[in-house]
């Protein structure tokens, strides 16, 4: 039979469209149907609705039970959130509104919400955790519904959360990570909604702003930039800042952007790696507890100099990545969705690599762009994302080993744990370099020929 008359692969022998199950797998029909292999059957179950639901429940049950086991190490920050909320409700003195805070103004919403419906610390922590799990469920639901490989990506997302461990529910980052994923999944179809979600997330914790940068850099025309990025971002920001100003915040409405200036290098940050490793032979390198911000930091003039340099470097890195993404999107308009995901991943990695804070929970930011890419990427780009997907899982697992499993040995300078932390940080740098290299390759590649051109 000539090739142009061959039946479509999506049709059965009668010429009717082949039926597919919930996992998108076409069952074989007719006399030549072979027995399904065990692997195929297991895959069909895992990618079914009930398989994903079971995976979600099991993964989050383990994460929550493990978080409860670690108690203060995981819920210490949540206890602080509760104190801020209870004190505000009791005395009327609120972070941002009445005194400087380390978080943006909209973080008051997730911090205060559990206090409105609870009366004790355990109840507050339970409602907080339930809220994070609910946001994860929303992100997973949207991910599973995304063509062409949403359900495979959903399983990767669950593996990532399990690899990262209980820290994913015990910090504000557990709130913003699902928002990053939702905004990236919406970016292609509803960019204005995606920007609104990402901007709201950025006013909870700054990281989702990387998605806004990526969307701005890849906007196809000026009117799209104004309509789909500037307008929704400005609207959300005006509402948040307006409410803060109405509450009496004054300049504190944006004081968060100067709150980190006095800090030195956090012990586990990427920039502190050289100091951390130097402890193995240099007793003058000291890591001490900062009881004002409840963090272990590297002491000394050299560490302070590096931390000071990072303040400007971080901003410059994100802006340069935005320019690189802009160049790649202009050079290769045929792969703008891939450029967007690469730009978001690179910017989020830059926010970790060039950050003097470097808390373990920051790794939660880099799972969403990988999950979105695994769901949306076509056959060619799929191979591009497979190695970093494995790398991100390895980084997440190493982060869980670092905190909470072996943070004590790390602080004590035990060689094996210093090595694990250093390898994790090297992995983050490699992931960033890979994303930048791919963006640069697209920015320098040949512009595709216009249809009908000679």
N, C-alpha and C positions, 0 to 999 in steps of 0.2 A: 504493500500500500504506500503510495507517495506520502512524504512527510507532511505535506499541507493538508492531507485528508486523514491523518492519524487522529484517533479520539483523544480528547484532552485528558491529562492525568487526573483531573478532578472529576471525571465521569466514569461510570461503571460500563460494563459491556453493552448495556441496552442504550447507551447514549444519555441516560439521565444523570443529573448531577449526583455525585457520590455523597451519601449522608455522612455527617461527622458527629462524634460524641462531644461531650462538654469540654474535653481536652483538645478538640480540634484535630483528632486522629481519625482518618477515614478507615472504617472497617473493610476488610477484604471480602468480596462476595464471589459466588460462582464456584465451579468445580475445582479451580486452581487455588482456592483459598488455603494457605498453609495454617497449621496450628500456631496460634500466637505464642511467641517465646515468653518466658518468665519475665525477661527485662521489659518487653513491650507491655505486658499486663501490669507490671508494677508502675511503669511510667504513666499508663493511663489512669491508674488509681491516684497517684500522686498529683497529677495535673487536673483531676476532677475538682468540682466545687467542694465536695466533702473531704477530699484529700488535703486541699489547701486549708480548709477550716480546721481540720484536725491538727495539721502542722502548726497553724497559728496558735491554737489553744495549748498544745504541748510546749512550744517554744516559750510562750509568755508565762505559762505556769512555772517552768523551770527558772526563767529570769526573775520573776517576782519572788519565788521561794528562796532563791539564792540571795536576792537583795535583802530579804528579811533576815537571813542567816548572818549577813555581814553587818546589819544594823547601822551603827554610827558611821562606819566607813562609807556606806552608800547613802544613807538618809541624813547624814550630818548637814548637808546643804539644805535639804528639805526642811529640817528642823529650824534652820535659820530663816527660810522663807516663811515658815509658820509664825516665828517671833515677829517678823516685820508686819505680817498681816494682822496678828492679834493686837500688837501694839497700836497699829493704825486704827483698828476698830475700837479699841479701848480709850485711847487718849486723843485720837484725831490727828496724830503726827504721822505723816506718811513719807516713805522714801520718795525722792524726786520732788514731791509737792512741798516738803518742809525741810529736807536735808539731802545732801548729795548721795548718790547711789551708784553702785558699780554696774547697774543694768539700765537699759533704755526704759523709757516711761511705760510702754505697753506691757512690760513684764509684770506690772502691778496686777494685770488681769489674771494670768494663771496663778500668780502667787496668792492673790486674795480669794479667788473663787472657792477653794476647799475650806477656807476658814469661815465662809458664810453659811456652810451647811454642816459644820462639825463643831465639837466642843472640847476635843482633846487631841494630843499629839498623834496617837495611834490612828485615830479616825482621820485626822488631816492627811497623814501619810498614805492611808488606804485610798482616800478620794484622789489625792495627787496621782498615785500610781494608776488608779482606774482611768484617770483622764489621759495619761500618757498611752496606756494600752488602747484606749478608744481612738486616739489619733493614729496610732500604728495600724489599727484595724481599717480606718478610713483610707490610709495610704495603700495598704495591701489590697483593699477592694478595688481602688482605682488602678493599681498596677496590674492586677489580674485581668482587668477588662481591657487592657491596652494591647492592641495588635502591633506586630505579629506574634511576639513571644512573651506576652505579659505574665503568663502563669509560670514559665520557667524563671523569669526575673523575680517573681514573687517568692519563689523558693530560695533564690539567692539572697533576697532581702532578709528572709527569716534566718538563714545561715549566718548572715552578717550580724544580725542582732544577737544571736546566740554566741557568736565568736567574740563580740565586744563585751557581752556579759551584763551584769546588773547595773553598771554605771549608766546604761542607756535609759533607765527609768528614774534615776536618782538625781537628775540635774535638769536645769532648764533646756539643755541641749536635747533632751528627750521630747520636748515640746516642739522645738524648731526643726529637728531632722525630718519628721513627717511632713511639715509644711514645705521644706525644700523639695521633697520628692513630689508632693502634690503640684507645686508650682511648675516643676520641670515637665510633668506629664501633661499639664494644661498649656504649655508654652506654644506648641505648634498650632493648636486649634483655637485657643482663647488667650492670646498673649496679654491682653489687658487684665484679665482675671488673674493670670499667672503673676503679673507684676504686682497686683494688689495683694495677693497672698504672700509673695516674697517680701514686699515692703512691710506688711504687718509683722511678719516673722523677724525682719531686721529691727523693728522697734521693740521686739522682745529680747533678741540677742542678735548681734550685728551680722553673723555669718550669712543668713539668707540674702543679704544685700549683694552677695556675689552673683546670684541669679539675675538680679536687676541689671548688674553691670554686663553680664553675658547677653541678656535680651536687648539692651541698648546697643551693644556693639554689633549685633547681628540683625538689627532692624533694617529692612530692605530699602526703605525710602524715608525721607525726612518726615513726611506726614504720618507714616507708620510709627516712627520714633515718638512724635508728639502725641499721637492718639493712643498708642498701645503701651508706651513706657512712661513718658513724662507725665501725662495727665493722670493715670491711675496712681502712679507713685506719689505724685504731689497731693492728690486728694486724700489718700490714706495718711500721709505725713501731716497734712494740715489738720485733719481730725484728731490725730494723736497729740500733736503739739498743742493744738487749740484747747483740748480738754485738760492737758497738763497746765497750760497757762491759766486757764479758768480756775484750776484748783490752787493757784498761787505758786506754781513752780518757778516762774521767772526764768533766769538763765539756767537754772538746774534742769530745765526741760531737755537740754542737750549737753549737760555737764559730763555725761558718761564718756564723751569722746576725749576728755582730759583726765579721767580718773586713773588711768594706768601709767601715767608718766613717771611717777615716783618709784615704780616697782623695778626690781632687778630681775635676773633670769630665774624663772621657775626651774626647779631641779630637773624635771623630766622633759623640758622643752627641747626642741631640735637644736636651737642655738646653744644650749647648755651641754650638748653632748661631749664636746672636747674637754670641758671642765670636769664633767662626771667621770670620764675615762681617766683623766689625769689623776684622780684620787687614788688610783691603784698604785702610784709610785710617788705622788707629791702630797705630803701631809698638810701643806699650806692651803690646799683647796678645801674650803669649808662650806658645807650645806647646813643652813640653820633655819629654824621655824620663825616665820613672821607672824606674830600673834595678833596683828591688826587685820590681816587679810586671810589668816588661817592657811598659809601656804609655805612649803619648804622652798627656799631660794638659795642660789649660789651667792656667796658673799665675796667682797673684794672689789677693788677699783676696776680691774679688767672686766669682770662680769657686768659691772654697772655701765662701763663704756660700751660694751656690746649691746646691752639692753637699750641704752640711749640711741644707738645707731639704728636699731630695729624699728623705732617709732616712725621714722621717715621712710625706711626701706620697705616696710609693709605696705604703706599707701602707694609708694612708687611702683612696687611689684604688681599690685592689682591694676593700677592704671595702665602700665605697660602691657599686661596681659589683655586688657580691654582693647588697646590699640592693635595688638597682634590678631585678636579675634576679628576686629573690624576689617583688617587687611585680608584675612582668610575668607571672610564672608563676601567681600567684594571680588576677590579673585576667583572664588569658587561658589557662585550662587546656587549651583546644583546640589551642594551638600551643606547648605546652611543649618539644617537640623543637627547634623553631626558637629559642625563648628560650635553651635550653641552648647551642646553637651560637653564638648572638650573644654570650652571656655569656662563653663560653670565648674567643672572638675578642677581645672587648673587654678582658678581663683580661690576655690575653697581650700585646696592644698596649700596655696600661698599663704592663706590666712593662718595656717598651722605652722608651716615651715619658717615663716618670718615673724612669728609671734613669740614675744618673750614670756608669755604666760604658759602656753603649751599644756593645758590640763588634759588628762586622759580622755575625758568625755568629748573633746573636740573631734576625735576620730569619727564620731557619729555623723559629722557633716559630710564625709566623703562617700558614705554608702549610697545616698540618694542619687547622685549623678550616674554612678555605675549601674544601679538598678534600673533607672530610666533608660540608659543606653542599651542595656541588655534586652529591654522590652521593645524599644523602638528601632534599633539598628537593623538595617537590611543585611543580606547575606555577606556582602563585602566588608561592611563595617563591623559585622559581628565578630570576625576574627581579630579585628583591631582591639576590641574590648575584652576578649577572653583573658589575656595575660594580666592586665591590670585588675580584673575582677578577682583572680586568684591572689594577686598581690595585696589587694585591699583586705581580703579575708585573713591573710597571714598577718598583716599589720593590726587588724582588729583583735586577733587572738593574742598576739604579743602584747597588745595594750591591756587586755584582761589579766595576763600574767603579771604585767607591771603593776596594775591597780585593778582590783584590790588584792590579788593572790600573793604577790611577793613585794609589796611596797616597802615593808620593813627591811628585807635584805638589800633592796636597792638603796635606801637611805643609809644603810650601814656600810655600803660600798663593797658588798660581796661580789667577787669577780664575775660569777656566772650571771647574776642579775644585771650588773652594769653592762655586760655584753648583750643581753637580751634587749635592754632599753636602747643601747646604741644601734643595734641591728634594726630595731623598729624605726628609729629616727632616720637611718640610712634608707630604709624602705620608703618612707614618706618623701624623702628627697628624690629618690629614683622615680617614684610615681609622678612627682611634679615635673621633673626633667622630661619624662616620657610624654606627658600631656603638652608641654611647651614645644617639644620637638614635632609632635604631630600637627599642632597649630602652625608652626613655622613651615612645615612641609606643604601644608595647604596654601599658606600665604604666598609661597614661592612657586607653586605648581602652575602648569599651563591652564589658562582660562579655557573652558570648554567652548567648542564652536557653537555659534548660534544656529538654530534649526534653519535649514535651507541655505546656509552659507557655503561658499566653495573655498 
